[in-house]
Amino acid sequence: MDAIDRAIINRLQKGFPICPRPYEQAAGEFGISEAELIQRLEAMLADKRLSRFGPLFNAERMGGGLSLCAMAVPEKDFERVAEQVNAYPEVAHNYARDHELNMWFVLATETPERIGEVLEEIEAQTGYPVYDMPKKQEFFVGLHFEV
């Protein structure tokens, strides 16, 4: 990863321009062309330096549902279950934890009712129960990982 890739990751964690040509505007901050910025982002996604690049939507404000979910998955089944869970478009991200509940994911659905439907589908497909932990109160924590 070169200095420009690091600058892109560090800067774009803090937001993306909202304008007619956002990639062009962002690229100007790094002294590169719009095409180069897009190529660099595509390369970082392809080689997994970035796992995702895109907007975050407030599902609840848009009439949808949002919940934090967890599962206890034996190590021997972890990869299989992760692949099955990640196949759902409603799964925003999925990560392993060093805990009895070792698989955690965020579910963002078009309707609040869809949360229960997806969780039932995941349980039926994987054979493991899913613990649904909807938020009671929202807090905003600005998280930034300097690279």
For each residue, the residues with C-beta under 8 A, 3 or more apart:
1: 5 6 49 147
2: 5 6
3: 6 7
4: 7 8 30 32 40
5: 1 2 8 9 40 44 49
6: 1 2 3 9 10 147
7: 3 4 10 11 30
8: 4 5 11 12 30 37 40 41 44
9: 5 6 12 13 44 49 50 147
10: 6 7 13 14 144 146 147
11: 7 8 14 26 29 30
12: 8 9 15 16 26 53
13: 9 10 144 145
14: 10 11 144
15: 12
16: 12 22 26 55
17: 22 25 26
18: 22
19: 22 25
20:
21: 24 25 34
22: 16 17 18 19 25 26
23: 26 27 34 37 38
24: 21 27 28 34
25: 17 19 21 22 28 29
26: 11 12 16 17 22 23 29 30 37
27: 23 24 30 32 33 34 36 37
28: 24 25 31
29: 11 25 26
30: 4 7 8 11 26 27 37
31: 28
32: 4 27 36 37 40
33: 27 36 37
34: 21 23 24 27 37 38
35: 38 39
36: 27 32 33 39 40
37: 8 23 26 27 30 32 33 34 40 41
38: 23 34 35 41 42
39: 35 36 42 43
40: 4 5 8 32 36 37 43 44
41: 8 37 38 44 45 50 53
42: 38 39 45 46
43: 39 40 46 47
44: 5 8 9 40 41 47 49 50 53
45: 41 42 48 49 50 51 52 53
46: 42 43
47: 43 44
48: 45 51
49: 1 5 9 44 45
50: 9 41 44 45 53
51: 45 48 93
52: 45 93
53: 12 41 44 45 50
54:
55: 16
56:
57: 62 108
58: 61 62
59: 62 64 65 66 108 109 110
60: 63 64 65 66
61: 58
62: 57 58 59
63: 60 110 111
64: 59 60 108 109 110 111 112 114
65: 59 60 107 108 109 110 111 112 113 114 115
66: 59 60 106 107 108 109 115 134 135
67: 106 107 115 132 133 134 135
68: 104 105 106 107 133 134 135
69: 104 105 106 107 119 130 131 132 133
70: 97 101 103 104 105 130 131 133
71: 81 85 101 102 103 104 126 128 129 130 131
72: 100 101 102 103 128 129
73: 77 78 81 82 102 103 126 128
74: 77 78
75: 78
76:
77: 73 74 80 81 126 128
78: 73 74 75 81 82 96 102 103
79: 82 83
80: 77 83 84 126
81: 71 73 77 78 84 85 103 126 128
82: 73 78 79 85 86 94 96 103
83: 79 80 86 87
84: 80 81 87 122 125 126
85: 71 81 82 88 91 94 103 105 122 126
86: 82 83 91 94
87: 83 84 91
88: 85 91 107 118 121 122
89:
90: 107 108 109 114 118
91: 85 86 87 88 94 105 106 107
92: 105 106 107 108
93: 51 52 105 106
94: 82 85 86 91 103 104 105
95: 103 104 105
96: 78 82 102 103 104
97: 70 101 102 103 104
98: 102
99: 102
100: 72
101: 70 71 72 97 104 131
102: 71 72 73 78 96 97 98 99
103: 70 71 72 73 78 81 82 85 94 95 96 97
104: 68 69 70 71 94 95 96 97 101
105: 68 69 70 85 91 92 93 94 95
106: 66 67 68 69 91 92 93
107: 65 66 67 68 69 88 90 91 92 115 118 119
108: 57 59 64 65 66 90 92
109: 59 64 65 66 90 112 114 115 118
110: 59 63 64 65 114
111: 63 64 65 114
112: 64 65 109 115
113: 65 116 117
114: 64 65 90 109 110 111 117 118
115: 65 66 67 107 109 112 118 119 132 134
116: 113 119 120 132
117: 113 114 120 121
118: 88 90 107 109 114 115 121 122
119: 69 107 115 116 122 123 130 132
120: 116 117 123 124
121: 88 117 118 124 125
122: 84 85 88 118 119 125 126 130
123: 119 120 126 127 128 129 130
124: 120 121 127
125: 84 121 122
126: 71 73 77 80 81 84 85 122 123
127: 123 124
128: 71 72 73 77 81 123
129: 71 72 123
130: 69 70 71 119 122 123
131: 69 70 71 101
132: 67 69 115 116 119
133: 67 68 69 70
134: 66 67 68 115
135: 66 67 68 138
136:
137:
138: 135
139:
140:
141:
142:
143:
144: 10 13 14
145: 13
146: 10
147: 1 6 9 10
